[in-house]
Amino acid sequence: MSNWLPLFATLFIQAMVAMALLTLPVMAPVAAKALEVSPALVGVYVAITYAGAMFASLTSGTTVSRLGPIRVSQWGLVLCAAGLCLCAVPWLPAIGLGALLIGLGYGPITPASSQILARTTPPEQMALVFSIKQTGVPVGAMMAGAIVPTLMMGIGWQWSLAVVALACLASALLSQVMREDLDDLRQANLPFQMGTLTSPLRMVLGHRALTTMAACSFMFSMVQMSLTTYLVTYLHDDLTYGMVSAGLLLSVTQMGGIGGRIAWGMVADRWMGTQKTLALLACLMATSALATALLLPVIPPWGVWGILLVFGASAIGWNGVYLAEVARQAPEGKASMATGGTLTFTFLGVVIGPPLFGALSSAFGTYRAGFLALVVTSGLCAWVLYRLKPSAELVSE
């Protein structure tokens, strides 16, 4: 099988679960008004989804080995569909349960795809292939930003959630054609033990390079998900943008992320190495967060586009570099376990970041306060990365 076919399949699945997760945040101003709650509560939704994703990523090493990466991906899509349907129920406990199901579906997708790509990708193409695959996240977010607001205006926010759920189910059915080839190494009798939950963490904390990647992903994920979760609401509430215009600008950040994920993988491989590339990205995040906090309605559209493109390229573009390095450093055959362990720290940053962003924004009465907090987070990460001594483990060869 050509290694490009597994790449396309994993990218497509990643895009669908990313769209599922971000559909409700994109429609947050309208849904919150219908539910008579603050749009800032979308941070709680994101925290619940990623709490579920943390648990699912910890168990992914065993589930992928036992069921196969394609079957795990199919179950992830089904769980996302069920969660979206629950989020359409106008009752906060149902939405909370729906958020948890979406997180449980989202969590194992990246470890499953890492197992597939680590097996099917030549070593000299690893960074590029992983970076291309990780464009599935901004592609899914771009789809949510471009499609959901228009869909919502035509059929309402609840039916829009149902339509995205149907798309997830269709994707699960389509991926069945890949199962015979890619799930052939599954171990159906592999037992699930409590040690399964801690072994990925022990692997990460016992390996210097994996620990460094996990720490960076914790900080960067706070920035990424705060931007993705609150940009539409910030533009709509603080800068009086229409919902469609704000959704399209979210798509602009995702376009920057798509280009950034591929470009930064090449930069890290060919010139700067992982550590210096991540330090540069942290600096760009801090600068872009500051510029976003200072946006005014009088700024011309091209200026807003430019700022958000750079913000997206950095805050959304770092993942491929980090995941390729995790796959390289993982023991042979353990790519899904190492990825699941590091993603626990990534998801922890997501759980903490958006609710903190929302709390700060509510306390100060403006979402600008949240973006200024991201300047501090990114700046701190850049300072730590620049002070680290270069490590042979962290530089791609």
C-alpha positions as CSV (number, residue, x, y, z in Angstrom):
1,M,0.0,0.0,0.0
2,S,1.3,3.5,-0.9
3,N,2.1,5.5,2.2
4,W,0.1,8.4,0.8
5,L,-3.2,6.5,1.0
6,P,-2.9,6.0,4.8
7,L,-1.9,9.7,5.1
8,F,-5.0,10.8,3.2
9,A,-7.2,8.6,5.4
10,T,-5.8,9.7,8.7
11,L,-5.9,13.4,7.6
12,F,-9.6,13.1,6.6
13,I,-10.5,11.4,9.9
14,Q,-8.6,14.0,11.9
15,A,-10.4,16.8,10.0
16,M,-13.8,15.4,10.8
17,V,-13.2,15.0,14.6
18,A,-11.7,18.5,14.7
19,M,-14.8,19.9,13.0
20,A,-17.0,18.0,15.4
21,L,-15.2,19.4,18.5
22,L,-15.2,23.0,17.2
23,T,-18.8,23.2,15.9
24,L,-20.3,24.3,19.2
25,P,-17.6,27.0,19.9
26,V,-18.2,28.5,16.5
27,M,-21.9,28.9,17.1
28,A,-21.4,29.9,20.8
29,P,-22.9,33.4,20.6
30,V,-26.1,32.1,19.1
31,A,-26.4,29.0,21.1
32,A,-25.6,30.8,24.3
33,K,-28.4,33.3,23.6
34,A,-30.9,30.5,23.0
35,L,-29.8,28.8,26.3
36,E,-29.7,32.2,28.2
37,V,-26.1,31.7,29.4
38,S,-22.8,33.5,28.9
39,P,-20.8,32.7,25.7
40,A,-17.8,32.6,28.0
41,L,-19.1,29.2,29.2
42,V,-17.8,27.7,25.9
43,G,-14.5,27.4,27.8
44,V,-16.1,24.9,30.1
45,Y,-17.3,22.9,27.1
46,V,-13.8,22.8,25.7
47,A,-12.4,21.7,29.2
48,I,-14.9,18.9,29.4
49,T,-14.1,17.7,25.9
50,Y,-10.4,17.6,26.5
51,A,-10.8,16.0,29.9
52,G,-12.5,13.1,28.0
53,A,-9.7,13.3,25.4
54,M,-7.0,13.0,28.1
55,F,-8.6,9.7,29.4
56,A,-9.0,8.4,25.9
57,S,-5.4,9.2,24.9
58,L,-4.1,7.3,28.0
59,T,-6.0,4.2,27.1
60,S,-5.2,4.5,23.3
61,G,-2.0,2.3,23.5
62,T,-4.0,-0.7,24.5
63,T,-7.2,0.0,22.5
64,V,-5.2,0.6,19.3
65,S,-3.2,-2.6,19.8
66,R,-6.4,-4.6,20.6
67,L,-8.9,-3.2,18.1
68,G,-6.6,-1.8,15.4
69,P,-6.1,1.9,14.6
70,I,-8.9,2.1,11.9
71,R,-11.5,0.5,14.2
72,V,-10.5,2.9,17.0
73,S,-10.8,5.8,14.6
74,Q,-14.3,4.6,13.6
75,W,-15.4,4.4,17.2
76,G,-14.0,7.9,17.7
77,L,-16.2,9.2,14.9
78,V,-19.3,7.5,16.2
79,L,-18.7,8.9,19.7
80,C,-18.3,12.4,18.2
81,A,-21.6,12.0,16.3
82,A,-23.4,10.9,19.5
83,G,-21.9,13.8,21.4
84,L,-23.0,16.4,18.8
85,C,-26.6,15.1,19.0
86,L,-26.6,15.5,22.7
87,C,-25.2,19.0,22.4
88,A,-28.3,19.8,20.3
89,V,-30.5,19.2,23.4
90,P,-31.2,22.6,25.0
91,W,-30.3,21.4,28.5
92,L,-26.9,22.1,30.0
93,P,-26.3,18.6,31.6
94,A,-27.0,17.0,28.2
95,I,-24.6,19.4,26.5
96,G,-22.0,18.5,29.2
97,L,-22.4,14.8,28.5
98,G,-22.2,15.5,24.8
99,A,-19.0,17.4,25.3
100,L,-17.5,14.4,27.2
101,L,-18.5,12.0,24.4
102,I,-16.9,14.2,21.8
103,G,-13.7,14.3,23.9
104,L,-13.7,10.5,24.2
105,G,-14.0,10.3,20.5
106,Y,-11.4,12.9,19.7
107,G,-8.7,11.6,22.1
108,P,-7.6,8.4,20.5
109,I,-7.5,9.7,16.9
110,T,-4.0,11.1,16.9
111,P,-2.4,8.1,18.7
112,A,-4.2,5.8,16.2
113,S,-3.0,7.7,13.2
114,S,0.5,7.9,14.6
115,Q,0.6,4.1,14.8
116,I,-0.5,3.9,11.1
117,L,2.0,6.5,9.9
118,A,4.9,5.3,11.9
119,R,4.4,1.9,10.2
120,T,3.8,3.1,6.7
121,T,6.1,6.1,6.4
122,P,9.8,6.0,5.3
123,P,12.1,7.6,8.0
124,E,13.3,10.3,5.6
125,Q,9.6,11.5,5.1
126,M,8.5,11.3,8.7
127,A,8.4,15.0,9.6
128,L,6.7,16.0,6.3
129,V,4.1,13.3,6.5
130,F,3.2,13.9,10.2
131,S,3.0,17.7,9.5
132,I,0.7,17.1,6.5
133,K,-1.5,14.8,8.6
134,Q,-1.7,17.3,11.4
135,T,-3.1,19.8,9.0
136,G,-6.3,17.8,9.5
137,V,-6.9,19.8,12.7
138,P,-6.9,23.3,11.1
139,V,-8.7,21.9,8.0
140,G,-11.5,20.7,10.3
141,A,-11.5,24.0,12.2
142,M,-11.6,25.9,8.9
143,M,-14.5,23.8,7.8
144,A,-16.3,24.6,11.0
145,G,-15.6,28.3,10.7
146,A,-16.6,28.5,7.0
147,I,-19.6,26.1,6.9
148,V,-21.3,26.1,10.3
149,P,-22.3,29.8,10.6
150,T,-23.9,29.7,7.1
151,L,-25.6,26.3,7.9
152,M,-26.8,27.7,11.2
153,M,-28.5,30.7,9.6
154,G,-30.4,28.3,7.2
155,I,-31.5,25.5,9.6
156,G,-30.7,26.7,13.1
157,W,-27.9,25.8,15.5
158,Q,-29.5,22.5,16.7
159,W,-30.0,21.0,13.2
160,S,-26.5,22.2,12.2
161,L,-25.1,20.0,15.0
162,A,-27.1,17.0,13.6
163,V,-25.8,17.6,10.1
164,V,-22.2,17.5,11.3
165,A,-23.0,14.3,13.3
166,L,-24.2,12.7,10.1
167,A,-21.0,13.6,8.4
168,C,-19.0,11.9,11.1
169,L,-21.0,8.7,10.7
170,A,-20.5,8.8,7.0
171,S,-16.8,9.2,7.5
172,A,-16.8,6.1,9.8
173,L,-18.4,4.0,7.1
174,L,-16.0,5.2,4.4
175,S,-13.0,4.3,6.5
176,Q,-14.1,0.7,6.6
177,V,-12.4,0.0,3.3
178,M,-9.0,0.6,4.9
179,R,-9.5,-1.8,7.9
180,E,-8.3,-5.0,6.3
181,D,-4.9,-3.6,5.4
182,L,-4.3,-1.3,8.4
183,D,-5.8,-3.4,11.3
184,D,-4.0,-6.6,10.3
185,L,-1.7,-6.5,13.3
186,R,-4.4,-6.1,16.0
187,Q,-4.2,-8.3,19.1
188,A,-7.8,-9.1,19.9
189,N,-7.0,-10.9,23.2
190,L,-4.8,-8.2,24.6
191,P,-6.0,-7.6,28.2
192,F,-6.8,-4.1,29.5
193,Q,-5.1,-3.5,32.9
194,M,-5.0,-0.5,35.2
195,G,-1.3,-0.1,34.5
196,T,-2.5,0.8,31.0
197,L,-3.4,4.3,32.3
198,T,0.0,5.0,33.8
199,S,2.4,3.3,31.5
200,P,2.2,6.1,28.8
201,L,3.0,8.7,31.4
202,R,5.9,6.7,32.8
203,M,7.3,6.4,29.3
204,V,7.1,10.1,28.7
205,L,8.5,11.2,32.1
206,G,11.3,8.7,31.9
207,H,12.5,10.0,28.5
208,R,14.1,13.5,28.4
209,A,13.1,14.3,24.9
210,L,9.5,13.2,25.3
211,T,9.3,15.2,28.6
212,T,10.4,18.3,26.8
213,M,7.9,17.8,24.0
214,A,5.1,17.3,26.5
215,A,6.0,20.4,28.4
216,C,6.0,22.5,25.3
217,S,2.7,21.1,24.1
218,F,1.1,21.9,27.4
219,M,1.9,25.6,27.0
220,F,1.2,25.8,23.3
221,S,-2.1,24.0,23.5
222,M,-3.3,26.7,26.0
223,V,-2.7,29.3,23.4
224,Q,-4.0,27.3,20.4
225,M,-7.4,26.4,21.9
226,S,-8.0,29.8,23.5
227,L,-7.5,31.4,20.1
228,T,-9.7,28.8,18.3
229,T,-12.4,28.8,21.0
230,Y,-12.8,32.5,21.6
231,L,-11.8,34.3,18.3
232,V,-15.3,34.3,16.8
233,T,-16.9,35.5,20.1
234,Y,-14.2,38.2,20.5
235,L,-14.7,39.5,17.0
236,H,-18.5,39.4,17.4
237,D,-18.9,40.9,20.9
238,D,-15.9,43.2,21.2
239,L,-15.4,44.3,17.6
240,T,-19.0,44.1,16.3
241,Y,-18.2,41.6,13.4
242,G,-21.1,39.7,11.9
243,M,-21.2,35.9,12.6
244,V,-20.3,35.0,9.1
245,S,-17.4,37.4,8.9
246,A,-16.1,36.3,12.3
247,G,-16.4,32.7,11.2
248,L,-14.4,33.4,8.0
249,L,-11.7,35.1,10.0
250,L,-11.4,31.9,12.2
251,S,-10.9,30.1,8.9
252,V,-8.1,32.5,8.1
253,T,-6.2,31.4,11.2
254,Q,-6.7,27.8,10.2
255,M,-5.3,28.5,6.7
256,G,-2.3,30.0,8.5
257,G,-2.1,26.8,10.6
258,I,-2.3,24.5,7.6
259,G,0.6,26.3,5.9
260,G,2.5,26.6,9.1
261,R,2.3,22.9,10.0
262,I,3.9,21.9,6.8
263,A,6.5,24.8,6.7
264,W,7.6,24.4,10.3
265,G,8.2,20.7,9.8
266,M,10.5,21.5,6.9
267,V,12.2,24.3,8.9
268,A,12.8,22.0,11.9
269,D,14.2,19.1,9.7
270,R,16.4,21.1,7.4
271,W,17.7,24.1,9.4
272,M,16.7,24.9,13.0
273,G,16.0,21.7,14.8
274,T,13.0,21.1,17.0
275,Q,14.0,23.2,20.0
276,K,14.9,26.4,18.2
277,T,11.8,26.1,15.9
278,L,9.5,25.8,18.9
279,A,11.2,28.8,20.5
280,L,10.6,30.9,17.4
281,L,7.0,29.8,17.3
282,A,6.6,30.9,20.9
283,C,7.9,34.3,20.1
284,L,5.5,34.6,17.1
285,M,2.6,33.5,19.3
286,A,3.3,36.2,21.9
287,T,3.6,38.9,19.2
288,S,0.4,37.9,17.5
289,A,-1.6,37.6,20.7
290,L,-0.5,41.1,21.6
291,A,-1.6,42.4,18.2
292,T,-4.9,40.6,18.4
293,A,-5.6,42.1,21.8
294,L,-5.0,45.6,20.3
295,L,-7.3,45.1,17.3
296,L,-9.7,48.0,16.7
297,P,-12.7,48.2,14.3
298,V,-10.9,50.9,12.2
299,I,-8.0,48.6,11.3
300,P,-8.3,47.7,7.6
301,P,-9.3,44.1,6.7
302,W,-5.9,43.3,5.2
303,G,-4.3,44.2,8.5
304,V,-6.6,41.9,10.5
305,W,-6.0,39.1,8.0
306,G,-2.3,39.5,8.2
307,I,-2.3,39.4,12.0
308,L,-4.5,36.3,12.2
309,L,-2.6,34.5,9.5
310,V,0.6,34.8,11.5
311,F,-1.2,33.9,14.7
312,G,-2.6,30.8,13.1
313,A,0.7,29.8,11.5
314,S,2.4,29.8,14.9
315,A,-0.4,28.9,17.5
316,I,-1.9,26.2,15.3
317,G,1.2,25.3,13.3
318,W,3.5,23.7,15.9
319,N,1.8,20.3,16.2
320,G,3.5,18.5,13.4
321,V,7.0,19.3,14.6
322,Y,6.2,18.0,18.1
323,L,4.4,14.8,16.9
324,A,7.1,13.8,14.4
325,E,9.7,14.2,17.2
326,V,7.6,12.1,19.6
327,A,7.3,9.4,17.0
328,R,11.0,9.4,16.3
329,Q,11.9,9.2,20.0
330,A,9.3,6.5,20.9
331,P,10.6,2.9,21.3
332,E,9.9,0.8,18.2
333,G,6.3,-0.2,17.9
334,K,5.3,2.2,20.8
335,A,4.4,5.3,18.7
336,S,0.8,5.3,19.8
337,M,1.7,4.9,23.5
338,A,4.3,7.7,23.4
339,T,1.9,9.9,21.5
340,G,-0.9,9.2,24.0
341,G,1.3,10.0,26.9
342,T,2.5,13.3,25.5
343,L,-1.0,14.2,24.4
344,T,-2.1,13.9,28.1
345,F,-0.1,17.0,28.8
346,T,-1.3,18.6,25.6
347,F,-4.9,18.1,26.6
348,L,-4.2,19.3,30.1
349,G,-3.2,22.6,28.7
350,V,-6.4,22.7,26.7
351,V,-8.5,21.8,29.8
352,I,-6.9,24.7,31.8
353,G,-6.4,27.3,29.0
354,P,-9.9,28.2,27.7
355,P,-11.7,28.3,31.1
356,L,-8.9,30.5,32.4
357,F,-9.2,32.7,29.3
358,G,-13.0,32.9,29.8
359,A,-12.7,33.7,33.5
360,L,-10.2,36.5,32.8
361,S,-12.3,37.9,30.1
362,S,-15.4,37.9,32.2
363,A,-13.6,39.5,35.2
364,F,-12.3,42.4,33.0
365,G,-15.4,42.7,30.9
366,T,-13.4,42.2,27.6
367,Y,-11.9,39.3,25.7
368,R,-8.8,41.5,25.2
369,A,-7.7,40.5,28.7
370,G,-7.6,36.9,27.7
371,F,-5.4,37.6,24.7
372,L,-3.1,39.6,26.8
373,A,-2.7,36.6,29.1
374,L,-1.7,34.6,26.1
375,V,1.2,37.0,25.6
376,V,2.5,36.1,29.0
377,T,2.1,32.4,28.5
378,S,3.8,32.4,25.1
379,G,6.6,34.7,26.3
380,L,7.3,32.5,29.3
381,C,7.5,29.4,27.0
382,A,9.9,31.2,24.6
383,W,12.1,32.2,27.5
384,V,12.3,28.7,28.8
385,L,13.1,27.2,25.3
386,Y,15.8,29.7,24.6
387,R,17.5,29.0,27.9
388,L,17.5,25.3,27.4
389,K,20.9,23.9,26.3
390,P,20.7,22.3,22.9
391,S,20.1,18.5,23.1
392,A,21.1,15.9,20.6
393,E,17.7,14.2,21.4
394,L,15.8,17.3,20.3
395,V,17.5,18.1,17.0
396,S,16.2,16.3,14.0
397,E,18.9,14.6,11.9
